[in-house]
């Protein structure tokens, strides 16, 4: 068994996204994000999708997404879904820096989420 198979036997991809928008665009950005977020969390491969905002860098959003699949699958299948098109058309003009994408793989046995963390979350 390879080290990668030992660390990630369940094949879970973690995508970390960083998007920066002008503070004045925050409400419009979130409005445009909601439909694509809802579409993503409805996908059977989507296991987790968390959106956060930086209090020290207003307008900086980070997404942490966990998907059942690998980076090739995400790029070839998931990211080509039509529901990304209106989101990108609406939000790309708001970006004040290039979007940053970081793909990693989850290390099994090293994730924790308390009930307190999950308060206010949408659950299956």
Backbone as CSV, one residue per row, in Angstrom:
resi,resn,N_x,N_y,N_z,CA_x,CA_y,CA_z,C_x,C_y,C_z
1,UNK,0.852,-1.185,0.000,0.000,0.000,0.000,0.894,1.245,0.000
2,UNK,0.573,2.191,-0.883,1.378,3.411,-0.976,1.108,4.315,0.225
3,UNK,2.039,5.226,0.527,1.794,6.166,1.636,0.510,6.962,1.431
4,UNK,0.206,7.335,0.169,-1.004,8.112,-0.097,-2.253,7.306,0.225
5,UNK,-2.262,6.022,-0.132,-3.408,5.165,0.173,-3.559,4.982,1.679
6,UNK,-2.448,4.976,2.400,-2.491,4.842,3.855,-3.064,6.096,4.499
7,UNK,-2.686,7.274,3.988,-3.161,8.533,4.558,-4.601,8.842,4.171
8,UNK,-5.011,8.447,2.970,-6.314,8.838,2.443,-7.012,7.648,1.785
9,UNK,-7.261,6.571,2.547,-7.860,5.387,1.934,-9.279,5.617,1.415
10,UNK,-9.966,6.606,1.926,-11.343,6.852,1.489,-11.412,7.764,0.270
11,UNK,-10.265,8.278,-0.188,-10.231,9.080,-1.403,-10.976,10.396,-1.313
12,UNK,-10.719,11.160,-0.267,-11.413,12.436,-0.084,-10.503,13.606,-0.451
13,UNK,-10.991,14.425,-1.368,-10.288,15.607,-1.834,-10.710,16.806,-1.002
14,UNK,-9.744,17.612,-0.589,-10.036,18.868,0.108,-9.625,19.998,-0.826
15,UNK,-10.567,20.879,-1.103,-10.294,22.055,-1.920,-10.433,23.280,-1.035
16,UNK,-9.375,24.080,-0.986,-9.398,25.341,-0.246,-9.354,26.464,-1.272
17,UNK,-10.337,27.349,-1.194,-10.473,28.445,-2.144,-10.361,29.760,-1.381
18,UNK,-9.635,30.710,-1.963,-9.554,32.055,-1.389,-9.982,33.036,-2.468
19,UNK,-10.985,33.838,-2.144,-11.479,34.863,-3.060,-11.533,36.177,-2.303
20,UNK,-11.022,37.231,-2.949,-11.056,38.561,-2.335,-11.912,39.488,-3.193
21,UNK,-12.856,40.149,-2.530,-13.720,41.120,-3.198,-13.667,42.429,-2.418
22,UNK,-14.057,43.506,-3.076,-14.150,44.783,-2.385,-15.238,44.687,-1.316
23,UNK,-15.015,45.346,-0.203,-15.977,45.309,0.908,-17.379,45.703,0.439
24,UNK,-17.466,46.645,-0.467,-18.781,47.086,-0.947,-19.504,46.000,-1.743
25,UNK,-18.759,44.989,-2.217,-19.351,43.901,-3.005,-19.737,42.682,-2.169
26,UNK,-19.482,42.707,-0.869,-19.759,41.528,-0.041,-21.211,41.060,-0.168
27,UNK,-22.222,41.915,-0.012,-23.601,41.418,-0.123,-23.900,40.806,-1.499
28,UNK,-23.444,41.442,-2.569,-23.674,40.915,-3.919,-22.937,39.598,-4.131
29,UNK,-21.728,39.509,-3.593,-20.956,38.275,-3.717,-21.686,37.120,-3.039
30,UNK,-22.141,37.338,-1.816,-22.837,36.275,-1.091,-24.149,35.895,-1.772
31,UNK,-24.840,36.862,-2.333,-26.079,36.572,-3.065,-25.785,35.680,-4.271
32,UNK,-24.710,35.972,-4.989,-24.340,35.167,-6.159,-23.804,33.796,-5.759
33,UNK,-23.166,33.704,-4.600,-22.596,32.441,-4.136,-23.669,31.446,-3.705
34,UNK,-24.742,31.920,-3.099,-25.737,31.015,-2.505,-26.255,29.939,-3.474
35,UNK,-26.671,30.261,-4.702,-27.191,29.198,-5.576,-26.152,28.133,-5.934
36,UNK,-24.906,28.536,-6.185,-23.892,27.541,-6.531,-23.521,26.721,-5.298
37,UNK,-23.501,27.348,-4.143,-23.246,26.615,-2.894,-24.330,25.562,-2.682
38,UNK,-25.596,25.955,-2.879,-26.703,25.000,-2.720,-26.593,23.856,-3.722
39,UNK,-26.205,24.174,-4.949,-26.033,23.120,-5.957,-24.903,22.178,-5.567
40,UNK,-23.797,22.730,-5.092,-22.659,21.898,-4.688,-23.026,20.970,-3.534
41,UNK,-23.680,21.502,-2.515,-23.973,20.651,-1.357,-25.034,19.607,-1.676
42,UNK,-25.707,19.758,-2.813,-26.683,18.757,-3.249,-26.030,17.627,-4.039
43,UNK,-24.784,17.793,-4.419,-24.074,16.751,-5.171,-23.748,15.589,-4.236
44,UNK,-23.926,14.353,-4.711,-23.642,13.203,-3.834,-22.178,13.112,-3.410
45,UNK,-21.271,13.677,-4.197,-19.843,13.621,-3.859,-19.421,14.690,-2.861
46,UNK,-20.267,15.693,-2.628,-19.911,16.770,-1.697,-20.144,16.306,-0.265
47,UNK,-19.088,16.318,0.515,-19.164,15.856,1.893,-19.148,17.006,2.895
48,UNK,-18.632,18.166,2.474,-18.470,19.292,3.391,-18.239,20.529,2.545
49,UNK,-18.837,21.643,2.942,-18.599,22.908,2.231,-18.787,24.020,3.241
50,UNK,-17.699,24.626,3.661,-17.707,25.659,4.684,-17.239,26.970,4.060
51,UNK,-17.959,28.039,4.325,-17.599,29.367,3.837,-17.242,30.220,5.045
52,UNK,-16.097,30.897,4.985,-15.709,31.784,6.084,-15.247,33.121,5.514
53,UNK,-15.249,34.129,6.387,-14.872,35.490,6.007,-13.858,36.003,7.021
54,UNK,-12.837,36.680,6.539,-11.768,37.163,7.410,-12.160,38.463,8.106
55,UNK,-12.121,38.492,9.444,-12.405,39.739,10.152,-11.250,40.744,10.047
56,UNK,-10.053,40.262,9.745,-8.900,41.160,9.642,-8.603,41.581,8.202
57,UNK,-9.190,40.890,7.241,-9.057,41.233,5.822,-10.460,41.273,5.221
58,UNK,-11.246,42.292,5.531,-12.623,42.336,5.037,-12.682,42.169,3.515
59,UNK,-13.606,41.328,3.094,-13.751,41.013,1.678,-13.012,39.753,1.270
60,UNK,-12.267,39.154,2.205,-11.548,37.914,1.916,-12.368,36.731,2.412
61,UNK,-12.762,35.893,1.470,-13.543,34.694,1.763,-12.689,33.469,1.505
62,UNK,-12.904,32.476,2.325,-12.257,31.174,2.133,-13.338,30.109,2.170
63,UNK,-13.217,29.179,1.254,-14.105,28.020,1.230,-13.248,26.799,1.524
64,UNK,-13.783,25.887,2.303,-13.173,24.574,2.483,-14.223,23.575,2.023
65,UNK,-13.866,22.835,0.990,-14.777,21.854,0.415,-14.134,20.481,0.518
66,UNK,-14.918,19.471,0.869,-14.427,18.097,0.886,-15.308,17.303,-0.069
67,UNK,-14.651,16.628,-1.004,-15.337,15.888,-2.055,-14.860,14.445,-2.088
68,UNK,-15.748,13.548,-2.451,-15.395,12.148,-2.689,-14.891,12.083,-4.125
69,UNK,-13.602,12.038,-4.294,-12.992,12.038,-5.617,-11.592,12.604,-5.530
70,UNK,-10.947,12.715,-6.680,-9.599,13.276,-6.701,-9.593,14.569,-7.511
71,UNK,-8.440,15.202,-7.598,-8.349,16.490,-8.283,-8.723,16.362,-9.754
72,UNK,-8.296,15.285,-10.400,-8.635,15.088,-11.817,-10.144,15.005,-11.988
73,UNK,-10.812,14.218,-11.136,-12.276,14.135,-11.209,-12.885,15.520,-11.010
74,UNK,-12.414,16.267,-10.021,-12.987,17.578,-9.746,-12.852,18.489,-10.959
75,UNK,-11.663,18.536,-11.541,-11.427,19.422,-12.680,-12.160,18.962,-13.936
76,UNK,-12.236,17.636,-14.162,-12.854,17.100,-15.383,-14.368,16.986,-15.303
77,UNK,-14.898,16.815,-14.094,-16.340,16.567,-13.946,-17.020,17.672,-13.144
78,UNK,-16.654,17.809,-11.886,-17.380,18.721,-10.999,-17.290,20.176,-11.449
79,UNK,-16.094,20.641,-11.738,-15.933,22.065,-12.040,-16.511,22.456,-13.396
80,UNK,-16.936,21.485,-14.181,-17.559,21.769,-15.480,-19.082,21.818,-15.394
81,UNK,-19.623,21.720,-14.193,-21.075,21.778,-14.029,-21.573,23.157,-14.446
82,UNK,-22.709,23.177,-15.098,-23.267,24.419,-15.643,-23.606,25.453,-14.571
83,UNK,-23.897,25.003,-13.360,-24.309,25.971,-12.341,-23.181,26.892,-11.888
84,UNK,-21.932,26.596,-12.242,-20.835,27.517,-11.930,-20.840,28.746,-12.839
85,UNK,-21.404,28.610,-14.048,-21.330,29.685,-15.044,-21.939,30.994,-14.547
86,UNK,-23.207,31.022,-14.096,-23.747,32.306,-13.633,-23.016,32.867,-12.415
87,UNK,-22.551,31.989,-11.542,-21.782,32.431,-10.373,-20.494,33.126,-10.811
88,UNK,-19.748,32.487,-11.711,-18.488,33.070,-12.169,-18.724,34.358,-12.946
89,UNK,-19.744,34.376,-13.789,-20.053,35.598,-14.541,-20.389,36.753,-13.604
90,UNK,-21.098,36.455,-12.528,-21.498,37.503,-11.581,-20.358,37.937,-10.672
91,UNK,-19.512,36.994,-10.254,-18.522,37.323,-9.222,-17.135,37.676,-9.743
92,UNK,-16.729,37.140,-10.871,-15.364,37.421,-11.348,-15.078,38.918,-11.467
93,UNK,-16.028,39.737,-11.930,-15.750,41.179,-11.968,-15.559,41.801,-10.573
94,UNK,-16.013,41.110,-9.540,-15.865,41.613,-8.171,-14.494,41.284,-7.581
95,UNK,-13.816,40.281,-8.124,-12.549,39.832,-7.560,-11.511,40.937,-7.667
96,UNK,-10.809,41.189,-6.579,-9.756,42.210,-6.596,-8.370,41.571,-6.640
97,UNK,-8.340,40.253,-6.702,-7.097,39.487,-6.850,-7.475,38.154,-7.483
98,UNK,-6.490,37.467,-7.998,-6.744,36.151,-8.569,-7.285,35.210,-7.493
99,UNK,-8.223,34.400,-7.878,-8.738,33.361,-6.978,-7.627,32.343,-6.750
100,UNK,-7.509,31.882,-5.516,-6.500,30.876,-5.176,-7.199,29.557,-4.885
101,UNK,-6.720,28.489,-5.517,-7.238,27.140,-5.296,-6.096,26.261,-4.814
102,UNK,-6.318,25.545,-3.729,-5.328,24.601,-3.215,-6.028,23.263,-3.043
103,UNK,-5.511,22.245,-3.738,-6.053,20.894,-3.640,-5.161,20.066,-2.726
104,UNK,-5.766,19.431,-1.741,-5.042,18.502,-0.880,-5.929,17.276,-0.694
105,UNK,-5.420,16.293,-0.001,-6.211,15.111,0.311,-6.315,14.982,1.822
106,UNK,-7.487,14.613,2.253,-7.761,14.496,3.684,-6.952,13.353,4.288
107,UNK,-6.393,13.591,5.457,-5.683,12.547,6.188,-6.689,11.931,7.154
108,UNK,-7.019,10.692,6.888,-8.045,10.023,7.683,-7.627,9.923,9.151
109,UNK,-8.583,10.118,10.034,-8.333,10.036,11.461,-7.895,11.351,12.091
110,UNK,-7.864,12.432,11.292,-7.400,13.717,11.796,-8.420,14.826,11.606
111,UNK,-9.687,14.482,11.547,-10.744,15.493,11.429,-11.639,15.421,12.653
112,UNK,-12.080,16.575,13.086,-12.957,16.653,14.246,-13.940,17.794,14.028
113,UNK,-15.176,17.567,14.389,-16.186,18.627,14.374,-17.110,18.393,15.564
114,UNK,-17.158,19.348,16.468,-18.036,19.218,17.630,-19.448,19.637,17.249
115,UNK,-20.390,19.268,18.067,-21.773,19.709,17.856,-21.845,21.231,17.888
116,UNK,-21.025,21.861,18.730,-21.017,23.316,18.821,-20.617,23.933,17.471
117,UNK,-19.626,23.328,16.802,-19.203,23.813,15.491,-20.335,23.687,14.478
118,UNK,-21.069,22.615,14.575,-22.120,22.336,13.594,-23.399,23.133,13.822
119,UNK,-23.501,23.830,14.959,-24.678,24.670,15.193,-24.776,25.707,14.085
120,UNK,-25.953,25.860,13.548,-26.162,26.811,12.464,-25.781,26.266,11.103
121,UNK,-25.384,24.995,11.047,-25.021,24.367,9.779,-26.225,23.654,9.187
122,UNK,-26.183,23.471,7.895,-27.192,22.657,7.221,-26.702,21.227,7.290
123,UNK,-27.575,20.326,7.691,-27.192,18.922,7.814,-28.125,18.063,6.986
124,UNK,-27.610,16.909,6.589,-28.445,15.938,5.876,-29.478,15.375,6.798
